[in-house]
């Protein structure tokens, strides 16, 4: 009887050890699934203030180390999307193209990852507007130019499979990050935020 109890005790210990190893293996596998080496993340976004701009963008992220990554962000912005004809002034076109590169740091939770990146690049802006007031002659004005574009981006990934949800928030640091202590100032602080929502695809 004593030998039988010892055998049962040994079997119980082996089962506990196997269960612990299985849990450890599952946790490691889950962490590795969140450690994506290369992803592309197309998204649509909006700059909510003061007049809504719509944009489409794509983020490419390469994790060359567990917590460090290189990122490339490309975007096209359709500016003043909901106010293109106002007070006899028609917007013929108003858009921005931006390309930025940078480096990011990532932290991982159970089902998501958070990446904070410092990115910089260039932005091309172009617009043309036409005043068509019956009391005056038709007059058009246009402008275009290239400017630096640098800022901080937060990127949230939710999901551990090949396809996952992606959310980004971008705060440009040029030409100004903050001009007033009032966080609700529409013409400065709130005008800088860009929010993007999309999906991500793990390539590697």
TAZIPE-V171352 format. One record per residue. RES is the residue in one small letter. PSI is psi in whole degrees, 0 to 359 (999 if undefined). Layout:
BEGIN
RES:PSI / RES:PSI
END
This chain:
BEGIN
x:321 / x:319 / x:321 / x:318 / x:322 / x:319 / x:317 / x:321 / x:319 / x:318 / x:320 / x:318 / x:318 / x:321 / x:319 / x:319 / x:320 / x:320 / x:317 / x:320 / x:323 / x:318 / x:317 / x:319 / x:320 / x:318 / x:319 / x:318 / x:321 / x:318 / x:320 / x:327 / x:330 / x:340 / x:72 / x:135 / x:318 / x:127 / x:153 / x:141 / x:83 / x:148 / x:163 / x:151 / x:181 / x:144 / x:103 / x:333 / x:154 / x:332 / x:128 / x:131 / x:138 / x:146 / x:155 / x:142 / x:168 / x:137 / x:129 / x:125 / x:127 / x:113 / x:94 / x:344 / x:170 / x:317 / x:6 / x:144 / x:157 / x:137 / x:148 / x:126 / x:124 / x:136 / x:151 / x:125 / x:128 / x:96 / x:151 / x:52 / x:329 / x:15 / x:74 / x:351 / x:103 / x:130 / x:48 / x:10 / x:120 / x:133 / x:112 / x:315 / x:151 / x:105 / x:165 / x:138 / x:134 / x:140 / x:123 / x:148 / x:153 / x:189 / x:143 / x:160 / x:133 / x:145 / x:152 / x:141 / x:194 / x:315 / x:15 / x:165 / x:150 / x:126 / x:129 / x:122 / x:145 / x:116 / x:152 / x:151 / x:212 / x:155 / x:136 / x:123 / x:140 / x:140 / x:156 / x:133 / x:148 / x:129 / x:122 / x:69 / x:127 / x:341 / x:350 / x:170 / x:154 / x:129 / x:136 / x:147 / x:140 / x:157 / x:152 / x:157 / x:165 / x:138 / x:158 / x:151 / x:112 / x:143 / x:188 / x:132 / x:134 / x:130 / x:122 / x:129 / x:129 / x:122 / x:148 / x:4 / x:191 / x:322 / x:139 / x:166 / x:140 / x:133 / x:136 / x:147 / x:128 / x:130 / x:106 / x:144 / x:357 / x:143 / x:348 / x:140 / x:312 / x:134 / x:349 / x:158 / x:351 / x:108 / x:337 / x:11 / x:115 / x:321 / x:355 / x:281 / x:303 / x:339 / x:348 / x:337 / x:138 / x:129 / x:133 / x:139 / x:135 / x:200 / x:158 / x:151 / x:123 / x:120 / x:332 / x:999
END
